[in-house]
Amino acid sequence: MSRDYISVLSSMEAIKSDLIQVVGYDSFQPRCAIILETEPPHLLEGLESLRNFCIKHRLAFPLVVTRQFVERSLDCFPLEFMDISSSSYHNIYCTEDLFAKLKFSKADVRLQMERELKSKWLLTRLTILEASPKPKILTQTLKASIHAITPVLKGFCYTADAPIPASFPELLAKASQITACDLKLMEAWEQLKKAELTHIKNYLEILQSLINFLDTAP
């Protein structure tokens, strides 16, 4: 059974009349985003088939939002939408390519970058301090944090007027060039089967270096 969203439309009959765009993209695993013109009153009931589709195909549940939410959230969540629009997404259904039209303010992007980096530094550190540093917890914490800050690395490219690379290794290389922080170990860490405390300590040092760069950049 393929793990993709190609046939996902068959599970959205209840909301099809409200659809603007359905895209598939990759962010360490297959992802999907659904944009509605308006949110129908039966939305929660109408998504039961979609939930069953995702369970059957072992896929993450899609992001489901309205056009208005997207257009009014670009100042609050620019990185989330930039992550999708820069991920070589493919249209599964489209009456209007909303993602192709999105524009982001560098000031808004930079502000969210700062919030994300500092929150991931705090949360990663807190998780390790609170939990027993067992390899499983260390590995899960490290991978989850790396996945979470990947849109921030795209933000560094965007604010530097540099193209956003499609692949994770190329993104690390470009962000390293822009920030003068060596990020190449993150590629190996993202694929680790058994992380150690040293990996976490080194990762936290990288986060702090990125924070320092952002705090001092013009």
Steps between C-alpha positions, in 0.01 A plus 500: 500500500648833395548766764383811316195720461443452127159339552398713798221685314274197517485545877393867480165482324326665797712817465585494129271793416704719740845399371740750346824305508637168620878459482739220579852580610789343688635609837702198617187299423201545267279792600180658374334841529136575425367851438126565520312806378289495815469254785175305464291445815536124459881510474580280800249236401600525134865415564442152641576341161819706474607384846439138400699552179799628697485213747476243221795647309702583814511869414497814710164676512505798260507865594143622438447878494297763317617763252431769761710322762795480261476860385463634856773282652798584282623744763467242782597174327700589189745213548231230491362624170845571358596142586217375279542747214875427477469120522437425131138428582272342243135581451262214561204733452511866404251766397749771600868456588493695823843382615661641185364847586619525861726792590694520825637796691865456597429666835222251575716207388792613714280547807362147473850363438611650830199357685549155351874478567472618859198281575669190354815572701291528818274202430779267387702583807198469730401163356844356569516653848158361593532156343747221555762537221420165341598450134137475384402831663819669381444379142134603490577841650789571263313400184182685597693819566697477175177454306345795682781745423535407132255779401728738695792397279282587200436832670873574505507448122193716446622793710839482324328516157641156419312220322354241738649158413259209459710233673592493869879459440501794258296707745751428777787601271332827397399591857854420616639736237263779602541469878864384515375218729601144412170313468609196301486264802123552515460282191660204679318575826162498325567139396645375829361175639640560848587853614725578793508791742804639314288536186243704692767723654654566158158568351418752774830674425397528134164647597675753722734595213201555270331711769816707542521554125138611483539731799802676348403499131410844358 
